[in-house]
Amino acid sequence: NTKCFYFFDQFQVHRFSRLMGTILRRLKTRNCDVRKFLRIFSAIDFARRKAPLRDLTILLIGAFICYLSIWAMQERRDVEVLEKVLIFDDSGYNRTVAKYIATQVRLLCMITTIKENHLSKARHIAATWLKRCTKYIFISSETDLSLPSIHFDVPEGHENLWGKTRAAFKYAYDFHFDRFDWFLKADDDTYVIIENLRLFLLTQKPDEPVYLGCRLKKFVKGGYMQGGAGYVISRGALKAFAEKALQDSQLCRQDNRGNEDVEMGRCLQNIGVRIIDSRDSAGHHRFLALHPLKYLTASNKTNDFWLPDYSYDEILQGPECCSKYAIAFHYMEPQQLYLMEYLIYHLNVYGLREEVNTDLEREEAITRALSLSASLNFNKSIEIITPDTFGDSSS
């Protein structure tokens, strides 16, 4: 091998000369196998040729990492600026009717999150729509008093979300059952218009075992509510869940695994909790499982728009997609939460927006709200009491 390396150096000097034949003849006289020489030459030559490409690759990777870091810093800075500049206190509105309805519809909001999302997502939910709930808590793997979040001894991961959700509703039953009428569970990328939710619930009876949300049709015989758009269960449903089903393996899955929305739907179905149709009187959806643009933009009618295959009811796109009194949207980034706050609670269109709270007397406005709540609802519920099986809930 030493002899081969010696001749390799010679070959490098004369590699483009006409001495190739002479060098190869000398190899034979110096006991260096030609094939061995060529293998050594190929390996070293390839390494030398590869060095510039390797350096370029390292440079490109470094530049990409730098770009991601700058982008992440800019995203965080943009959101922090929004938090400081857009102080949403709804001060521009006379909230007489909204405040009255809030006393009639006491709502506990529970948001599932993870430790990594406390600053990037959860705090922005708390700074925007969540403050309009009667009370709210974050369900996490770590206690954080600034949110606040409550620690549950359930491993992190989407595969354990059912265990976390089950523990959250058990907590709500143990500590908050008598203080609230309705219990909302949502994700940390959901946006909920609480006033519209309360309007819908105003004419419902909280002590009846019912629940509602964006209804999907697969995996559970009678359908279930998609978790991302949020779903609401009544005080009566929570009581049945905690006292009848929570510890019964024939009614509810007892381990942590499984899709939480599927398992919750199956569990509530098995104890006779009724599903309320949450669409408005025209059949427009109020709990929206995707980002608003997915519904409003006709170009999304592609194979990756999965919802029509899963939705229990027909999905429309375009201007007729959604209810005038839509309640929830999913897959909302932090910046979009603040945008929604501005468009809904601060932007006025002169001569077009109806000022219900200022133009009507209090009593008349409240009467109108009650009438509106009844007229906008389908006012039908589907009772499903046939027990379901505990199959695979992966979707």
C-alpha positions in Angstrom: 0.0 0.0 0.0 2.9 2.4 0.8 4.3 1.7 -2.7 0.9 2.3 -4.2 0.6 5.7 -2.4 4.0 6.6 -3.7 3.0 6.0 -7.2 -0.3 7.7 -6.6 1.6 10.9 -5.8 3.6 10.5 -9.0 0.4 10.0 -10.9 -1.1 13.1 -9.4 1.8 15.1 -10.8 1.5 13.6 -14.3 -2.3 12.8 -14.3 -3.0 14.8 -17.4 0.3 13.9 -19.1 1.1 11.2 -21.5 3.1 9.3 -18.9 0.1 7.2 -17.7 1.4 4.2 -19.5 4.9 4.6 -18.1 3.5 4.9 -14.5 1.3 1.8 -15.0 4.3 -0.2 -16.3 6.3 0.9 -13.2 3.5 -0.3 -10.9 4.1 -3.9 -12.1 7.8 -3.7 -11.4 7.2 -2.3 -7.8 4.7 -5.1 -6.8 1.8 -2.7 -6.7 -1.4 -4.2 -8.1 -3.0 -2.0 -10.7 -6.5 -2.5 -9.4 -5.4 -1.7 -5.9 -3.8 1.5 -7.1 -6.9 2.5 -9.0 -9.1 1.9 -5.9 -6.9 4.1 -3.8 -6.8 6.8 -6.5 -10.6 6.7 -6.9 -11.2 7.0 -3.2 -8.8 9.9 -2.6 -9.8 11.7 -5.8 -13.5 11.4 -4.9 -12.8 12.8 -1.4 -10.9 15.7 -2.9 -13.6 16.4 -5.4 -16.3 16.1 -2.7 -14.8 18.6 -0.3 -16.1 21.7 -2.1 -19.6 20.2 -2.3 -19.5 19.3 1.4 -18.5 22.9 2.3 -21.3 24.2 0.1 -23.8 21.9 1.8 -22.7 23.0 5.3 -23.0 26.6 4.2 -26.5 26.2 2.9 -27.6 24.3 6.0 -26.2 27.0 8.2 -27.9 29.7 6.2 -31.2 27.8 6.4 -30.9 27.4 10.2 -30.1 31.1 10.5 -33.2 32.0 8.4 -35.4 29.8 10.6 -34.0 31.4 13.8 -34.6 34.9 12.4 -38.1 34.0 11.2 -39.0 32.5 14.7 -37.7 35.6 16.4 -39.7 37.8 14.1 -42.8 35.8 14.6 -42.4 36.1 18.4 -41.7 39.8 18.2 -44.8 40.4 16.0 -47.0 38.6 18.4 -45.5 40.4 21.4 -46.1 43.7 19.7 -49.7 42.7 19.0 -50.1 41.9 22.7 -48.9 45.3 23.7 -50.6 47.4 21.1 -54.0 45.7 20.8 -55.4 45.8 24.3 -58.8 44.3 23.6 -61.1 45.4 26.4 -64.3 45.7 24.3 -64.6 49.2 25.7 -66.2 50.5 22.5 -69.4 48.4 23.0 -72.3 48.7 25.3 -72.4 45.1 26.5 -75.7 45.2 28.3 -77.2 42.2 26.5 -74.0 40.2 26.5 -73.5 40.7 30.2 -77.1 39.7 30.9 -76.8 36.5 28.8 -73.5 35.7 30.6 -75.3 35.6 33.9 -77.8 33.1 32.4 -75.2 30.9 30.6 -72.3 30.2 33.0 -69.5 28.7 31.0 -66.3 26.9 32.1 -63.8 26.7 29.2 -61.1 24.0 29.3 -58.2 24.3 26.9 -55.8 21.3 26.3 -52.2 22.4 25.7 -48.7 21.2 26.3 -45.7 22.8 28.1 -44.1 23.8 24.8 -47.2 25.8 23.8 -47.6 27.8 27.0 -45.9 30.9 25.6 -46.3 30.3 21.9 -50.1 29.6 21.9 -51.8 29.4 25.3 -51.1 32.9 26.4 -52.6 34.3 23.2 -55.8 32.3 23.7 -56.0 33.8 27.2 -55.3 37.3 25.9 -58.1 37.2 23.4 -61.4 35.2 23.4 -60.9 33.0 26.5 -61.3 35.9 28.9 -65.0 36.1 27.9 -65.7 32.7 29.5 -67.1 32.7 33.0 -64.0 30.9 34.0 -61.2 29.1 32.2 -58.4 26.7 32.9 -55.6 25.1 30.7 -55.1 21.4 30.9 -51.4 20.7 30.6 -48.6 18.4 31.8 -47.2 21.2 33.9 -48.7 23.7 36.3 -48.3 27.4 35.2 -50.0 29.9 37.4 -49.7 32.7 34.9 -52.1 31.0 32.5 -53.4 29.3 34.7 -52.8 25.7 33.8 -53.4 22.6 35.9 -51.1 19.6 35.9 -52.5 16.1 35.2 -50.4 13.0 35.6 -50.9 11.9 32.0 -48.0 11.5 29.6 -47.7 14.1 26.9 -48.5 13.2 23.3 -51.5 13.2 21.0 -51.9 9.4 21.7 -52.6 10.2 25.3 -55.0 13.1 24.7 -58.0 11.0 25.7 -56.5 10.4 29.2 -55.9 14.1 29.6 -59.4 15.0 28.5 -61.0 12.4 30.7 -59.1 13.7 33.7 -60.1 17.3 32.8 -63.8 16.5 32.9 -63.4 14.6 36.1 -61.7 17.7 37.6 -64.6 19.9 36.3 -67.1 17.6 38.0 -65.2 17.4 41.3 -64.5 21.1 41.7 -66.9 23.1 39.4 -70.0 21.1 38.9 -72.5 23.4 40.7 -70.9 26.7 39.6 -71.4 26.2 35.8 -74.1 25.3 33.4 -72.0 24.3 30.4 -68.5 23.0 29.9 -66.5 23.8 26.7 -63.4 21.8 25.7 -61.2 23.3 23.0 -57.6 23.2 21.7 -54.9 25.9 22.0 -55.4 26.8 18.3 -59.2 27.3 18.5 -61.0 30.6 18.3 -64.4 30.8 19.9 -66.9 33.7 19.7 -68.3 33.3 23.2 -71.2 35.7 22.8 -72.5 33.5 19.9 -72.0 30.4 21.9 -74.0 31.8 24.8 -76.7 32.9 22.4 -77.1 29.4 21.1 -77.1 27.9 24.6 -79.5 30.5 26.0 -82.7 28.5 25.1 -81.1 25.1 25.9 -81.6 23.3 29.2 -78.3 22.6 31.0 -79.6 19.9 33.3 -80.5 17.7 30.3 -77.7 15.4 29.2 -76.8 16.9 25.8 -73.7 17.9 23.9 -72.8 19.7 20.7 -70.1 20.8 18.3 -68.9 20.0 14.8 -70.4 16.6 14.2 -68.4 13.9 12.3 -69.7 10.6 11.2 -66.9 8.0 11.2 -65.7 5.7 14.0 -68.8 6.2 16.2 -72.1 4.9 15.0 -74.1 8.0 15.9 -71.4 10.5 15.2 -69.1 12.5 17.5 -67.9 16.1 17.9 -64.6 17.0 16.4 -62.2 18.1 19.1 -60.3 20.9 17.3 -63.5 23.0 16.8 -64.4 22.6 20.4 -67.4 20.8 21.9 -69.7 21.7 24.7 -71.4 19.3 27.2 -74.2 20.3 29.6 -74.1 20.0 33.3 -76.5 17.0 33.0 -74.1 15.3 30.6 -71.1 15.9 32.8 -73.0 14.4 35.8 -73.9 11.2 33.7 -70.3 11.0 32.5 -68.7 11.2 35.9 -71.2 9.1 37.8 -72.1 6.4 35.3 -69.4 6.0 32.7 -66.0 7.2 34.0 -65.1 4.1 35.9 -67.1 1.6 33.8 -65.0 -0.2 31.2 -68.1 -1.3 29.3 -69.1 2.3 28.7 -65.8 4.3 28.5 -62.3 3.4 27.5 -60.2 3.2 30.7 -56.6 3.7 29.4 -55.2 7.0 28.1 -54.9 6.1 24.5 -57.2 6.8 21.6 -58.5 10.0 19.9 -60.1 12.0 22.6 -63.0 13.3 20.5 -63.9 9.8 19.2 -63.6 8.3 22.7 -65.6 11.1 24.3 -68.4 10.7 21.6 -68.5 6.9 22.1 -68.6 7.3 25.9 -71.4 9.9 25.9 -73.4 7.9 23.3 -73.2 4.8 25.6 -74.8 6.7 28.5 -77.6 8.1 26.4 -76.3 11.7 26.0 -78.2 13.4 23.2 -76.5 15.3 20.3 -77.9 18.7 19.6 -77.6 19.9 16.0 -75.5 23.0 16.3 -76.3 24.4 12.8 -78.5 27.4 12.4 -82.0 27.4 10.9 -80.6 27.6 7.4 -78.3 24.6 7.9 -75.1 26.7 8.1 -72.4 25.4 10.4 -71.4 27.2 13.5 -68.6 25.0 14.8 -66.0 25.0 12.0 -63.3 22.3 12.1 -60.9 24.1 9.8 -59.5 27.6 9.2 -62.1 30.0 7.8 -60.3 30.2 4.5 -60.9 26.5 3.9 -64.6 27.2 3.9 -64.6 30.6 2.1 -62.2 29.8 -0.7 -63.7 27.7 -3.5 -60.2 26.6 -4.6 -60.0 24.3 -1.6 -62.3 21.8 -3.2 -59.4 19.4 -3.7 -58.5 16.0 -2.4 -56.8 17.4 0.7 -60.1 19.0 1.9 -61.0 16.0 4.0 -63.9 17.4 5.9 -66.8 16.5 3.4 -65.9 12.8 3.7 -66.1 13.0 7.5 -68.8 15.6 8.3 -72.2 14.3 9.4 -73.9 17.1 7.5 -73.2 18.7 4.2 -70.3 21.1 4.0 -70.8 24.2 1.9 -68.0 26.5 0.6 -68.1 30.1 -0.3 -70.2 32.9 1.2 -72.9 30.4 2.3 -70.5 28.2 4.2 -70.9 29.4 7.6 -73.6 30.8 10.0 -74.0 34.5 10.5 -73.6 33.6 14.2 -70.6 31.2 13.8 -69.2 30.0 17.1 -65.8 28.4 16.6 -62.9 28.1 14.1 -59.9 25.8 14.2 -56.2 26.0 13.2 -55.8 29.6 14.1 -52.3 31.0 14.5 -51.6 33.6 17.3 -51.5 36.5 14.9 -54.9 35.4 13.5 -56.4 35.4 17.0 -55.7 39.1 17.3 -56.9 39.7 13.8 -60.2 38.1 14.7 -60.4 40.2 17.8 -60.0 43.4 15.8 -62.4 42.5 13.1 -65.1 41.3 15.4 -64.9 43.6 18.4 -63.3 46.8 17.1 -64.0 47.3 13.5 -67.2 49.1 12.6 -68.8 49.7 9.2 -70.7 53.0 9.3 -74.3 52.6 8.3 -74.2 48.8 8.1 -73.4 47.3 11.5 -76.5 47.0 13.7 -76.0 48.5 17.1 -78.3 46.2 19.1 -77.0 47.2 22.5 -77.3 50.9 22.0 -80.4 51.4 19.8 -82.8 49.1 21.8 -83.9 49.3 25.4 -82.5 46.7 27.7 -85.7 44.7 28.1 -86.5 44.7 24.4 -82.9 43.7 23.6 -83.0 40.8 26.0 -86.4 39.6 24.6 -85.0 39.8 21.1 -82.0 37.7 22.1 -84.2 35.0 23.5 -86.3 35.0 20.4 -83.2 35.0 18.2 -81.7 32.1 20.1 -84.8 30.0 19.5 -85.3 31.0 15.8 -81.7 30.4 14.8 -81.5 26.9 16.1 -82.6 23.7 14.4 -84.2 22.8 17.7 -83.8 19.1 17.1 -81.7 16.6 19.0 -80.9 13.1 18.2 -81.0 10.6 21.0 -78.6 7.7 20.7 -78.7 5.2 23.4 -77.4 2.0 21.7 -74.0 1.2 23.2 -71.0 1.3 20.9 -68.0 -0.9 20.9 -64.4 0.1 21.8 -62.6 -0.4 18.5 -59.7 1.4 17.1 -60.4 5.2 17.1 -57.4 6.2 15.1 -58.2 8.5 12.3 
